[in-house]
Each structure stands twice: as C-alpha cells, then as structure tokens.
Amino acid sequence: MKALAIVTFAAAIQILPVQLHAASWEAVSLTDKESIFLDAQSVYREGKTLKAAVLHNFSKVNHLGDDVYPHKSRVVVYEIQCAAGQLGYAQWSFHGADLATGKTVWTGAVSDVSYFRPDLSSGEQKLLGRVCAPSGSTAQADTVDPAP
C-alpha cells in the first residue's frame, strides 16, 4: 500500500506548487474511518512556519457540506506553527478514489492561511505532534514561533 501511495501521490501532487519530490510516506494516524500519511521529505520551513504534504484516505466517500465535492482521499499541504500548536490548510486536492487517484473533484489554495488548534484526539493533532517533535523534522520544527 505504501508503494502505491507514493506513485499516486506523485501524480496528484503535480497540481500543488510546493517543494516536493518522490514521497516518503509515514503513517501518522490509522483508524477504521481515516488513514493519514505524512510525506516526511516534504517538510520544509517557509518563514516562521513549516509546510508539509499529507495524504488523507477515507474508508467511505466524504463530502463538504451537503453532498458537495464527494471524495475518498485528499492531499493537503498544511502550514504548521509548532510553538502555537496550530496548523492550517494552504493547498489541497480532493480525489474520487483511494490514495489520491480517480477524478480530481476540487483543488484550491489560499494566500492567507487560517490556523486552528486540532482536537486533541484527532489525526491532525497526531500530525502536529509528529512534525513538531524535536527529532521529527530536519526543518527544526521545535523553534517555530507563532504568527505575529
């Protein structure tokens, strides 16, 4: 499954203009509803934040709102502020099938990221912990300051 994710992610991520390469996936959170994988090699510093590419794979089709953008997986580039314990969505692509395959149903990006603190029991909290761990990133995540 990991090798398949690498191939499909490489095709899907071409739409996202970030510093990426062949993915090196690490499972961050695996539940019966959602699997979250971090491309550890994608983590890099941009100013006072870190960016990281993440693949979310769902067991059932998800929607935004009332049946909008049906998708089984999505690739998200998060901006992460470790010292503040928060993250935000910078770029994304939603896909109709597992592991960022199938029809791309929505892509987007924002220039002004809105940050949030993830629920303590969520996969996004586990992602934050993984990226911000002192030994978890070559980008020195533990020194990131909160946004002004």
Secondary structure as the mmCIF struct_conf table of DSSP 4:
data_model
#
loop_
_struct_conf.conf_type_id
_struct_conf.id
_struct_conf.beg_label_comp_id
_struct_conf.beg_label_asym_id
_struct_conf.beg_label_seq_id
_struct_conf.end_label_comp_id
_struct_conf.end_label_asym_id
_struct_conf.end_label_seq_id
HELX_RH_AL_P HELX_RH_AL_P1 LYS A 2 ALA A 12
HELX_RH_3T_P HELX_RH_3T_P1 ILE A 13 ILE A 15
BEND BEND1 LEU A 16 LEU A 16
BEND BEND2 VAL A 18 GLN A 19
BEND BEND3 ALA A 22 ALA A 22
STRN STRN1 TRP A 25 LEU A 30
BEND BEND4 ASP A 32 LYS A 33
STRN STRN2 GLU A 34 ASP A 39
HELX_RH_3T_P HELX_RH_3T_P2 ALA A 40 SER A 42
STRN STRN3 TYR A 44 GLU A 46
TURN_TY1_P TURN_TY1_P1 GLY A 47 LYS A 48
STRN STRN4 THR A 49 LEU A 64
TURN_TY1_P TURN_TY1_P2 GLY A 65 ASP A 67
STRN STRN5 VAL A 68 GLN A 81
TURN_TY1_P TURN_TY1_P3 CYS A 82 GLY A 85
STRN STRN6 GLN A 86 ALA A 97
HELX_RH_3T_P HELX_RH_3T_P3 ASP A 98 ALA A 100
STRN STRN7 THR A 101 ALA A 109
BEND BEND5 SER A 111 ASP A 112
HELX_LH_PP_P HELX_LH_PP_P1 VAL A 113 TYR A 115
STRN STRN8 PHE A 116 PHE A 116
HELX_LH_PP_P HELX_LH_PP_P2 ARG A 117 ASP A 119
TURN_TY1_P TURN_TY1_P4 LEU A 120 SER A 121
BEND BEND6 SER A 122 SER A 122
HELX_RH_AL_P HELX_RH_AL_P2 GLY A 123 CYS A 132
BEND BEND7 ALA A 133 ALA A 133
TURN_TY1_P TURN_TY1_P5 PRO A 134 SER A 135
BEND BEND8 GLY A 136 GLY A 136
TURN_TY1_P TURN_TY1_P6 THR A 138 ALA A 139
HELX_RH_3T_P HELX_RH_3T_P4 ALA A 141 THR A 143
HELX_LH_PP_P HELX_LH_PP_P3 VAL A 144 ALA A 147
#
